[in-house]
């Protein structure tokens, strides 16, 4: 993972003037580094910055993956315990996206605002997060 993130950092640093500005974590870190250190075109990436950025980026990758996957698992768990809620969520999805599940991804790509119509789905996610917040579950420990 260290090698992969280091290579991405080097690549993004080298191509900083030829690509558009984006709001990826790596780009934000590089942008701040460039502003604070007055880096010119011929400069190399500082090894101390590279090491610190690499560690922090790995935390973002892990945290983003872990929190999303935990929330999805808890949603499925809670819905399995509440079949009425699952039926209501399915009904909402069918009303918004239709019966052909295979078309849902294309519909969302064409009109992402369709997801804003999922009031009950949003409520399910929020309620799941209320009962099982990802940060809380990571820090939970046994009394002993």
Secondary structure, DSSP 8 states (H G I E B T S, - for coil): -HHHHHHHHHHHHHTTTTS-----HHHHHHHHHHHHHT--TT----HHHHHHHHHHHHHHHHHHHHHHHHHHHHHHHHHHH-HHHHHHHHHHHHHHH-S-GGGHHHHHHH-GGGGGG-HHHHHHHHHHHHHS-HHHHHH-----
